[in-house]
Amino acid sequence: MKPQTFLPLIAAVSQMAFFATGANAQVFIGFEPNEVATPSPGYTVGNLGTQGGWVSTLNNGSGSGTSTITVSSAQAYAGTQSLLIYDNNTANRPSASYTLASNITAGTFSDAMLQLAGTSDANFYTNFYTTSGTATFSIWYTPAANSGTITLYRGTGGVSLGTYTANLSTTFDSWATLGIVFSESTNTATVLLNGTQIITSSDTTTNWTIGKVEMSVGYSGGTNLGYYFDSVSVVPEPSSLSLVILACGMGLLIIRRHRKWQVARD
């Protein structure tokens, strides 16, 4: 192998790694003060506002009470800070949304959550959209006096694709993790609670794509409802990461063979 052909091969391997990850890079948000985020580094305790690229929606113009969306140091799943969404307005369901760099058609979303003390009747909703704002699917937790349900929906509260019912009245009184593994190519999704599979779906009508994540708390008839959220993670399909590993492996193999060729020539 000639040296002049060696460099283009390395360049090709680098391009493989770049396109394997592309814009679908892993996203992890822990709401920590030392976390690198855009437009400014880290998260400051207080109003979430546009910190780290998040957009808050309160709509406190009617009803009673005032809702808040803040970065809090009162609770944390990991580190010292988390996101608190608090609904204290009867005509309101406050939400915080984060738009990814591109649409991800296969991968895993997960986060951790904890009920604000004294708000055991709080509902929470995790809605997903494309980057252009088209609703794709959602996960809702609806508590009741002695039980509760976690439901996977097509769209944001459209057609139910599966429900998990159990004695969940105290499930979120301590930190719990909720996640979903999704794939548009296979039209499948699996919802996980604390790492355990609770719902599976195979629905060809649903667009299993993530481009924007929205978390909200409350309902139109309730007040004093709140949840902490932390460790928000979006990871692209493992096969994409495998391509990166393969590309790196090819690069090392090329380098090794080139060294052997160089030794043999000398």
N, C-alpha and C positions, 0 to 999 in steps of 0.2 A: 504493500500500500504506500503510495507516494504521499509526502507531507502535504502537498497542495490539495489532495483529495481528502485528507484526514480532517482538516479544519471545516470544510462544508458538512461533513458527517456530524461533527460535534454540533454545528449550528442547527442541523436538522433535528438532532435529539433535543436540543434546547427548545426548538419550536414545538416539538411534540409535547413537552412538559407544559409549555405555555398554553397551548390549545386544549390540553387535557383538563387544566384547571379553568382557563379562560376567566370570564367574569363570575363563574360559579365558585368563587373561593369561599371557604368556611367563614361564617360570621359568628362571633361570640361576644355577648354583651353582659357584663357583670355589674355595671353601674358604679364602678369603683373610681376613686379620685385620681388614681394613677393609670387609668385605662386609656389607651390611645383611641380617640374617637374623633369624628368629624362633625362639625367644623372646628372644634377646639378639643384639646386633650383632656381626658378625664371628665367625671361628672361631679357637679357641685350640689351639695344638699340644698333643697329648696325646689321651687317650681321647675318642672321638667322643661317646659317651653320647647325650644328647638335644640336642646342639648343633645349632642351626639347624633344629630340627624333625625331625632324623634319629632313627631307632630302631635300636639295635644288638642283634644276636642272636648270642651266642657258644656257649652250651651246652657249657661246659668240664667238665661233671660226670663224664664218663667218657672212656675212651681215655687217651692219653698226651700230654704237652705242653700248652701254653697258647696259645690263639689271641688275637689282638688286632685291634681296629678303631680306628685312630687318625688324627688329623689330623697330617700329617708335613710337615716343612720340608726333608726330604732330597731330594725331587724335586718338580717342578711342570711341567705342560704350559704354563701361563700364570701369571704372578705368581710367588709364592714358596712356596705350600703346595698340598698335595693330600691325598686320602683314601687311606690304606693299609689294605687288608684282608689279614690274614696268618693262614693256617691252619697250626697246629702241633699239631693234635689228630686222631688217627686216626678218631675217631667224630664228627667235627665238620665242618661247612661254614659258617663264619661269614658273616653277611650284614648289610648296612646297608640300611634301607628309608626311603623318603621319600614321604609322602602328599600329593598335590596338593589344591588347594582344591575341585576338582570333576573329573568325568570328562570327558576330551577324546576325542572320537570321530574326529577327523581332525587330523593335524599331523605333526610331526617330533620324534623323540627322538635325541639324540646325546651322546656323551661321548668322552673321551680316556683311554687306558690304557697302562700300562707295567709289564712284569714286574719284580718284585723280583729283583735280581741273584742268580743261583744257584738260581732256582726255575723252570727252563725247562719243567718238566712240570706247571705249574699250570693247572688248568681255571678258567674264570670263567663266570658265569651272570648274565644280565640278565633278570629276570622282571618281568612287568607284570600288574597287578591293577586292578580297579575300586576306587573309594574304600571300598566295603563289604568288600573282600577277596576277591572272586571272581577266580580266575586267568583271564587272557585269552590272552596269548602270551608267548614268551620267545626269547632269542637265547643260544646256548651256544657257547663256544669250547673244543674238546677237542684238545689237542696230542698228538703222537706223536713217536717218535724222529726221523723225517725229514720228517714231514708233519703236517698238522693240519686240522681241519674247523671251520667256522662253520656252525651249523645253526639254522634258524628253526623253532620248534615252536608248535603249537596248545596252549595251556595251558602248564604248566611242565614240559616234558619229555614231552609227550604224543605227538601225531601230528606227524611231521616234514613241514614244508611246503616244504622246500628246503635243500640243503646245498652249501656251497662248499668244495672241497678243493684245496689247493695246498701248496707247500713253505713252511709257515707256522712252522717250528720256530724261526725267529728274527724273525718278524714283529713280535712284541711285546717285543723286546729294546730297542726305542726307542719313543718315543711314537707311538701310532697312534690314529686316530679310527674309531669304529664308530657307525653311525646307522641309523635306520629311519624311512621315510616311510609312514604308515598312513592308511587311511580306512575307517570302518565303512560309510559309505553306498555305496561302490563295492566293498567287500570285497576290497581290494587292499593290498599292502605291498611295499616295496622296501628291501632291506638294502644299506647302503653301507659299504665299507671304504676309509678314506682318500679319501672322496669318489667312489669308483668303485663302480658297481652290481655286486653279486655274487650277489644272490638276489632273485627276484621271486615273488610269490605272489598268487593270486586264489582265495580260499577263502571260501565263503559260510557255512561252519559256525563259523569263528573269529569271536570278538567282538573286533574291532579297536579297542579302547578302552584308554586310559591314565588311571588315577586314582591309582595307587601304583606306584612304581618300587623294585625290590629288586636289589641287586648282591651277589653272593657269590662266594667263591673256595674251591677245594679239592675234595676228594672223600673218601669214607669210608675209603680205604686209604692215604692219603698225608699226609705232614707236610712242614713247611718250604716252604709254598706261599704266594706272595703277589703282589698286584697293587696298583699305584697307580691311582687314578681321579681325573680332574679335568675341569673345564669341562662339567659335566652340564647339559644344556639340553633343555627341552621347549617347543616353539613350536606354537601352534594352527594350524589350517588357514589357508593364505595368504588364502583368500577372506574369512575373518573380518577380517583386517587390511585387505583391500581395501575392505570395508564402512566401516571407520573412515576410510580415506583419502577414500572417496566422501562420507561424512557431513561431513568437514571441508571438502571441496570445495564441497558444497552450502551449507555455512555461509558460506564466503567469497563465494559467488555471491549469496546473499541479502543479505549486508552491502553488496556492491558495488551491487546493484540499488537497495537502499534509499538509498544515498548519492546515486545518480543521480536517484532520485525526489525526494530532498530538495533537490538543486540545482535541478531543474526547477521545483519548487514555489516556491522562493525567487525 
